[in-house]
Amino acid sequence: MANSAQARKRARQGEVRRRHNASFRSMVRTYLKKVIAAIESGDFEKANTAYAAAVPVIDRMADKGIIHKNKAARHKSRLNSAVLALKAA
């Protein structure tokens, strides 16, 4: 447990930030799930729209440091490949 006033304040601030960041991570996962669901349904237009909506959110969270930039790039690449595979099929 924090003993000084400064340490208690940092603990409070850390908890607030943890909750805030957790909601951001949850939002990213939700957008990813929407794209994956659209891909699995086989509808290219729906998948493309969901992907276009997810990309700015993923980039924004990577810029904020909520997820790593490489993880964001990996997700975008894999989703884009899957969406384009729908178009080819």
C-alpha positions as CSV (number, residue, x, y, z in Angstrom):
1,M,0.0,0.0,0.0
2,A,1.1,3.5,-0.8
3,N,2.6,5.3,2.3
4,S,3.1,8.9,1.1
5,A,0.5,11.3,-0.3
6,Q,2.3,11.4,-3.6
7,A,2.2,7.6,-3.9
8,R,-1.5,7.5,-2.9
9,K,-2.3,10.1,-5.6
10,R,-0.2,8.2,-8.2
11,A,-2.1,5.0,-7.3
12,R,-5.5,6.8,-7.8
13,Q,-4.4,8.2,-11.1
14,G,-3.1,4.9,-12.3
15,E,-6.4,3.2,-11.5
16,V,-8.4,5.9,-13.4
17,R,-6.0,5.5,-16.4
18,R,-6.2,1.7,-16.3
19,R,-10.0,1.8,-16.5
20,H,-9.9,4.4,-19.3
21,N,-7.4,2.4,-21.3
22,A,-9.3,-0.8,-20.7
23,S,-12.4,0.8,-22.3
24,F,-10.3,1.8,-25.3
25,R,-8.9,-1.7,-25.7
26,S,-12.4,-3.1,-25.5
27,M,-13.5,-0.7,-28.2
28,V,-10.7,-1.9,-30.5
29,R,-11.7,-5.5,-29.9
30,T,-15.3,-4.7,-30.7
31,Y,-14.4,-3.1,-34.0
32,L,-12.2,-6.1,-34.9
33,K,-15.0,-8.5,-34.1
34,K,-17.4,-6.6,-36.3
35,V,-15.0,-6.9,-39.2
36,I,-14.4,-10.6,-38.6
37,A,-18.2,-11.2,-38.4
38,A,-18.7,-9.4,-41.7
39,I,-15.9,-11.5,-43.3
40,E,-17.4,-14.7,-42.0
41,S,-20.8,-13.7,-43.4
42,G,-19.2,-13.5,-46.8
43,D,-20.6,-10.1,-47.7
44,F,-17.7,-8.0,-49.2
45,E,-19.5,-4.7,-49.0
46,K,-20.3,-5.1,-45.3
47,A,-16.8,-6.3,-44.6
48,N,-15.2,-3.5,-46.5
49,T,-17.4,-0.9,-44.7
50,A,-16.6,-2.5,-41.3
51,Y,-12.9,-2.5,-42.1
52,A,-12.9,1.1,-43.2
53,A,-14.5,2.0,-39.9
54,A,-12.1,-0.1,-37.9
55,V,-8.8,1.3,-39.4
56,P,-9.0,4.8,-37.9
57,V,-9.9,3.5,-34.5
58,I,-7.0,1.0,-34.6
59,D,-4.6,3.7,-35.7
60,R,-5.8,6.2,-33.0
61,M,-5.3,3.6,-30.2
62,A,-1.9,2.8,-31.5
63,D,-1.0,6.5,-31.5
64,K,-2.2,6.8,-27.9
65,G,-0.1,3.7,-26.9
66,I,-3.1,1.6,-26.0
67,I,-1.9,-1.1,-28.4
68,H,1.5,-1.4,-29.9
69,K,2.0,0.0,-33.4
70,N,3.2,-3.3,-34.8
71,K,0.1,-5.0,-33.4
72,A,-2.1,-2.4,-35.0
73,A,-0.3,-2.9,-38.3
74,R,-0.6,-6.7,-38.0
75,H,-4.4,-6.5,-37.4
76,K,-4.9,-4.1,-40.3
77,S,-2.9,-6.3,-42.6
78,R,-4.6,-9.5,-41.8
79,L,-8.1,-8.0,-41.9
80,N,-7.4,-6.3,-45.2
81,S,-6.1,-9.6,-46.7
82,A,-9.2,-11.3,-45.6
83,V,-11.5,-8.6,-47.0
84,L,-9.7,-8.6,-50.3
85,A,-9.9,-12.4,-50.4
86,L,-13.7,-12.0,-50.2
87,K,-13.6,-9.7,-53.3
88,A,-11.6,-12.2,-55.3
89,A,-13.9,-15.1,-54.4
